[in-house]
Amino acid sequence: MATTRTATTQWKGALLDGSGTVSLDSSGVGTFDVSWPSRAEEANGKTSPEELIAAAHSSCFSMALSNGLAKAGTPPQSLETRADVTFQPGEGITGIVISVRGQVPGISAEDFQQAAETAKANCPVSKALAGTTITLNAELVG
């Protein structure tokens, strides 16, 4: 069954001095302030499209990796995934680095790396962001 998720942005003013709010409509979990300075400079308590992409990518990757590991007979005890999305004003998103640390009993570091590479390639958010360079750092712990 296909699902559709919705977010709405209300923006007021010009790019450089305007601001807005992003509401996560499907889940209803919150409304977040956005502005150009929070995107191109320091966050200062506001979010940005890149932070929202990082959230989507890190959670999607974690789900894909967890599924792949479980299907291979080595379900993870835990995964911690961080996505760093780099935005360069005037150029756009210039790259994404996914860093994952996993506790996965019964798997070699080589097999964990391969599972992480497969998750990176097949996670739906990775596919949606295919025009951007995505770098992976995978570490098996414990």
C-alpha positions as CSV (number, residue, x, y, z in Angstrom):
1,M,0.0,0.0,0.0
2,A,1.4,3.4,-1.0
3,T,1.6,6.2,1.6
4,T,1.8,9.9,1.1
5,R,3.3,12.2,3.8
6,T,2.7,15.9,3.8
7,A,4.4,19.0,5.2
8,T,3.4,22.6,4.6
9,T,5.5,25.7,4.7
10,Q,4.1,29.2,5.3
11,W,6.7,31.8,4.2
12,K,6.5,35.6,4.6
13,G,8.8,38.1,3.0
14,A,11.7,38.0,0.7
15,L,14.4,35.3,0.9
16,L,17.0,37.1,2.9
17,D,14.8,38.9,5.4
18,G,11.8,36.7,5.4
19,S,11.0,33.7,7.5
20,G,8.5,30.9,7.8
21,T,7.3,27.8,9.5
22,V,7.3,24.2,8.4
23,S,4.5,22.0,9.8
24,L,4.7,18.2,9.7
25,D,1.1,17.7,8.7
26,S,0.9,13.9,8.4
27,S,2.3,13.1,11.9
28,G,1.3,16.4,13.6
29,V,4.4,16.2,15.7
30,G,5.4,19.8,15.2
31,T,5.8,23.1,13.5
32,F,9.3,24.4,13.1
33,D,10.7,27.9,12.3
34,V,12.8,28.4,9.1
35,S,14.7,31.3,7.7
36,W,17.6,32.0,5.3
37,P,20.1,32.7,8.0
38,S,19.2,29.4,9.7
39,R,19.9,27.7,6.4
40,A,23.0,29.5,5.2
41,E,24.6,30.4,8.5
42,E,23.9,29.2,12.1
43,A,20.7,27.3,13.0
44,N,20.0,29.5,16.0
45,G,17.1,27.3,17.1
46,K,15.5,27.0,13.7
47,T,15.5,24.2,11.2
48,S,16.4,24.1,7.5
49,P,15.5,22.0,4.4
50,E,18.9,20.3,4.8
51,E,18.2,19.3,8.4
52,L,14.9,17.9,7.4
53,I,16.6,15.9,4.6
54,A,19.2,14.7,7.1
55,A,16.4,13.5,9.4
56,A,14.7,11.7,6.6
57,H,17.9,10.1,5.3
58,S,19.2,8.9,8.6
59,S,15.9,7.3,9.6
60,C,15.3,5.7,6.1
61,F,18.9,4.4,6.0
62,S,18.5,2.9,9.5
63,M,15.3,1.1,8.5
64,A,16.9,-0.2,5.3
65,L,20.0,-1.4,7.1
66,S,18.0,-3.0,9.9
67,N,15.8,-4.8,7.4
68,G,18.8,-6.1,5.3
69,L,20.6,-7.3,8.4
70,A,17.5,-9.1,9.7
71,K,16.9,-10.8,6.3
72,A,20.5,-12.0,6.4
73,G,19.9,-13.6,9.8
74,T,21.9,-11.0,11.8
75,P,19.4,-8.5,13.2
76,P,21.0,-5.5,14.9
77,Q,20.9,-4.9,18.6
78,S,21.2,-1.2,17.8
79,L,22.1,1.2,15.0
80,E,23.0,4.8,15.4
81,T,22.9,6.7,12.1
82,R,23.9,10.4,11.5
83,A,23.4,12.2,8.2
84,D,25.3,15.4,7.6
85,V,23.9,17.3,4.7
86,T,26.1,20.1,3.3
87,F,24.5,23.2,1.8
88,Q,26.6,25.8,-0.1
89,P,24.7,29.0,-0.8
90,G,24.6,29.7,-4.5
91,E,25.4,26.1,-5.3
92,G,22.9,23.9,-3.3
93,I,23.3,20.6,-1.6
94,T,26.9,19.5,-2.3
95,G,27.0,16.2,-0.4
96,I,25.7,14.0,2.3
97,V,27.7,11.9,4.7
98,I,26.0,9.0,6.4
99,S,27.8,7.6,9.5
100,V,26.5,4.5,11.1
101,R,27.6,2.6,14.2
102,G,26.0,-0.7,14.8
103,Q,25.9,-3.5,17.4
104,V,25.2,-6.6,15.3
105,P,26.0,-10.0,16.9
106,G,27.4,-12.6,14.6
107,I,28.5,-10.4,11.7
108,S,31.9,-9.6,10.4
109,A,33.0,-6.0,9.8
110,E,33.2,-6.8,6.1
111,D,29.6,-8.1,6.0
112,F,28.4,-5.1,8.0
113,Q,30.1,-2.7,5.6
114,Q,28.5,-4.6,2.6
115,A,25.1,-4.4,4.3
116,A,25.5,-0.7,4.9
117,E,26.5,-0.1,1.3
118,T,23.4,-2.0,0.1
119,A,21.2,0.1,2.5
120,K,22.8,3.3,1.1
121,A,22.1,2.2,-2.4
122,N,18.6,1.0,-1.9
123,C,17.1,3.2,0.8
124,P,14.2,5.2,-0.9
125,V,15.6,8.5,0.4
126,S,19.0,7.7,-1.1
127,K,17.3,7.0,-4.4
128,A,15.4,10.3,-4.2
129,L,18.7,12.1,-3.6
130,A,20.6,10.3,-6.4
131,G,21.8,13.6,-7.9
132,T,23.9,14.2,-4.8
133,T,27.2,12.6,-3.7
134,I,26.5,10.3,-0.7
135,T,29.4,9.2,1.4
136,L,29.2,6.3,3.8
137,N,31.1,5.6,7.0
138,A,30.1,2.3,8.7
139,E,31.5,1.0,12.0
140,L,30.7,-2.2,13.7
141,V,31.0,-1.9,17.5
142,G,30.8,-4.3,20.4
